[in-house]
Amino acid sequence: MILYLVRTQRRTRVALVLAAAVALSACSIKRVVRVDPASVTDLSGGWNDVDSRLVANALIGQALDGAWARDFSASHGGEAPTVIIGEFRNRTMEHIPIGTFQRDLEKAFVTSSAVRLVASRDERIALREERLDQQSNAAAETRARLAREQGARFMLQGDVQEITDSEGREKIAFYQVDCVLIDLESNAKVWVGQHKIKKYIQHRRFTA
């Protein structure tokens, strides 16, 4: 009888452990839904892909409305100015993927067809290595020639700053992106731009 009770208790414990494992696995199941990358989704209230794209488009729109591009084209026989995206600094306490923002700026410039955009410093290093390799290994008629790079005349650079204010379950997140376009020959600042984003975030109380 005692042996029977011991075995029964063991079976009960095993059953409880299995039931708990099943319950935990059920709780850990995730629901994944694919959404349009262009859709507006804002879960945390922090800087996200939508902010990056909208700010980049707004700043490049401002830049191309400036007189610098028209003045350059007028003094260079209608030639489009050549621009490079320089350093953008994240001066917030939040993780902001600056590389993604720079790519959004590049896309906005290229899509406009109003300027010629040249490769960044890191990209140029890789391109130069490829050109040098071609001199020894590629057919003469297909080699990219050396010392034929298009030099940039203007550099766009800037930073991202943030101010937050919170009380209880409410929070205000304010982002300010400042950028400047500089003539690389004269160091003159030919255009200064700024775009701001302000978000109101409310943390709701969960009720059973």
ROTORSE-753221 format. One line per field, with one value per residue (C-alpha): residue number from 0; x, z, y. Coordinates in nm, 3 decimals. Each point is the difference from the previous one (the first is absolute). Last residue first. Layout:
BEGIN
num <- NUM;...
px <- X;...
pz <- Z;...
py <- Y;...
END
This chain:
BEGIN
num <- 207;206;205;204;203;202;201;200;199;198;197;196;195;194;193;192;191;190;189;188;187;186;185;184;183;182;181;180;179;178;177;176;175;174;173;172;171;170;169;168;167;166;165;164;163;162;161;160;159;158;157;156;155;154;153;152;151;150;149;148;147;146;145;144;143;142;141;140;139;138;137;136;135;134;133;132;131;130;129;128;127;126;125;124;123;122;121;120;119;118;117;116;115;114;113;112;111;110;109;108;107;106;105;104;103;102;101;100;99;98;97;96;95;94;93;92;91;90;89;88;87;86;85;84;83;82;81;80;79;78;77;76;75;74;73;72;71;70;69;68;67;66;65;64;63;62;61;60;59;58;57;56;55;54;53;52;51;50;49;48;47;46;45;44;43;42;41;40;39;38;37;36;35;34;33;32;31;30;29;28;27;26;25;24;23;22;21;20;19;18;17;16;15;14;13;12;11;10;9;8;7;6;5;4;3;2;1;0
px <- -0.776;0.095;0.310;0.077;0.080;0.338;-0.053;0.256;-0.023;0.249;0.176;0.211;0.219;0.187;0.291;0.203;0.306;0.121;0.314;0.228;0.331;0.297;0.143;0.072;-0.211;-0.309;-0.197;-0.360;-0.126;-0.229;-0.214;-0.237;-0.218;-0.192;-0.256;-0.140;-0.286;-0.101;-0.310;-0.040;0.116;0.164;0.248;0.205;0.253;0.236;0.191;0.281;0.100;0.312;0.134;0.190;-0.048;0.318;0.028;0.246;0.045;0.273;-0.092;0.261;0.206;0.338;0.017;-0.193;-0.258;0.128;-0.226;0.212;0.317;-0.143;-0.013;0.261;0.285;-0.165;-0.328;0.145;0.089;-0.356;-0.144;0.225;-0.105;-0.366;0.044;0.173;-0.262;-0.281;0.164;0.040;-0.354;-0.091;-0.109;-0.345;-0.073;-0.271;-0.350;-0.100;-0.242;0.009;0.377;-0.030;-0.289;0.180;0.317;-0.191;-0.171;0.339;0.129;-0.298;0.072;0.363;-0.110;-0.175;-0.135;0.057;-0.142;0.194;0.005;0.298;0.001;0.253;-0.028;0.326;0.018;-0.236;0.176;-0.128;0.081;-0.181;-0.188;0.163;-0.201;0.305;0.187;-0.099;-0.374;0.022;0.174;-0.245;-0.299;0.136;0.090;-0.334;-0.181;-0.306;0.220;0.102;-0.356;-0.108;0.310;-0.099;-0.363;0.090;0.257;-0.241;-0.277;0.226;0.167;-0.325;-0.168;0.290;-0.020;0.093;-0.179;-0.374;0.018;-0.239;-0.011;-0.101;-0.064;-0.013;0.279;0.143;-0.348;-0.075;0.079;-0.178;0.177;-0.183;0.233;-0.041;0.165;-0.320;-0.070;0.351;-0.051;-0.333;0.146;0.291;-0.238;-0.212;0.308;0.118;-0.347;-0.019;0.344;-0.102;-0.321;0.183;0.246;-0.283;-0.167;0.325;0.043;-0.361;0.037;0.319;-0.179;-0.281
pz <- -1.461;-0.052;-0.173;0.058;-0.316;-0.072;-0.191;-0.250;-0.161;-0.282;-0.133;-0.317;-0.121;-0.323;-0.053;-0.291;-0.061;-0.352;-0.162;0.300;-0.144;0.047;-0.326;-0.211;0.192;-0.020;0.307;0.034;0.358;0.195;0.312;0.107;0.301;0.184;0.274;0.207;0.233;0.266;0.195;0.246;0.299;-0.119;-0.286;-0.200;-0.261;-0.213;-0.287;-0.237;-0.343;-0.174;-0.320;-0.324;-0.370;-0.203;-0.319;-0.291;-0.021;-0.224;-0.287;-0.020;-0.318;0.163;-0.124;-0.297;0.043;-0.200;-0.268;-0.313;0.176;0.107;0.378;0.229;0.060;-0.041;0.123;0.347;0.027;-0.093;0.260;0.274;-0.098;0.025;0.349;0.123;-0.170;0.186;0.333;-0.086;-0.135;-0.366;-0.209;-0.048;-0.309;0.059;-0.123;-0.093;0.298;0.050;0.056;0.278;0.175;-0.022;0.146;0.291;0.068;-0.008;0.255;0.225;-0.022;0.097;0.293;0.163;0.306;0.344;0.248;0.234;-0.278;-0.167;-0.298;-0.238;-0.377;-0.193;-0.371;-0.289;-0.322;-0.257;-0.361;-0.141;-0.329;-0.300;-0.167;-0.139;0.327;0.142;-0.046;0.129;0.318;0.062;-0.054;0.245;0.263;-0.020;0.233;-0.105;-0.044;0.365;0.128;-0.198;0.123;0.356;-0.039;-0.176;0.268;0.282;-0.149;-0.060;0.340;0.186;-0.180;0.080;0.374;0.270;0.323;0.067;0.105;-0.251;-0.295;-0.328;-0.311;-0.310;-0.260;0.098;-0.065;0.277;0.062;0.301;0.263;0.301;0.260;0.203;0.341;0.202;-0.170;0.079;0.365;0.017;-0.165;0.243;0.296;-0.119;-0.041;0.351;0.142;-0.178;0.127;0.355;-0.028;-0.137;0.289;0.252;-0.154;0.014;0.366;0.076;-0.173;0.190;0.326;-0.089
py <- 4.317;0.361;0.130;0.367;0.190;0.151;0.323;0.132;0.345;0.040;0.311;-0.012;0.287;0.075;0.238;0.124;0.216;0.084;0.140;-0.037;0.120;-0.231;0.150;-0.307;-0.251;0.224;-0.104;-0.118;0.009;-0.226;0.019;-0.277;0.078;-0.272;0.066;-0.286;0.092;-0.251;-0.095;-0.288;0.200;0.318;0.008;0.248;-0.105;0.209;-0.159;0.097;-0.134;0.132;0.152;-0.048;0.069;0.049;0.208;0.001;-0.376;-0.135;-0.229;-0.272;-0.044;-0.062;-0.359;-0.138;-0.276;-0.295;-0.150;0.061;-0.112;-0.335;-0.029;-0.152;0.240;0.341;-0.149;-0.058;0.367;0.096;-0.239;0.138;0.351;-0.095;-0.147;0.316;0.217;-0.174;0.075;0.370;0.035;-0.033;0.298;0.151;0.205;0.258;0.087;-0.355;0.019;-0.376;0.016;0.259;-0.177;-0.334;0.148;0.151;-0.332;-0.170;0.253;-0.078;-0.373;0.060;0.217;-0.295;0.187;-0.152;0.248;0.228;0.262;0.167;-0.236;0.149;0.031;-0.014;0.077;-0.062;0.104;0.249;0.088;0.305;-0.041;0.165;0.279;0.178;0.012;0.342;-0.054;-0.357;0.115;0.284;-0.228;-0.258;0.263;0.184;-0.237;-0.199;-0.307;0.017;0.028;-0.306;-0.181;0.081;-0.110;-0.326;-0.088;0.088;-0.215;-0.300;-0.001;0.070;-0.292;-0.231;0.071;0.252;-0.086;-0.003;-0.365;-0.153;0.238;-0.161;0.210;-0.219;0.018;-0.338;-0.152;-0.246;-0.367;-0.148;-0.209;-0.143;-0.143;-0.319;0.037;-0.049;-0.335;-0.118;0.091;-0.185;-0.310;-0.001;0.043;-0.293;-0.215;0.085;-0.071;-0.337;-0.095;0.093;-0.203;-0.300;0.019;0.023;-0.305;-0.196;0.084;-0.092;-0.337;-0.073;0.077;-0.239
END
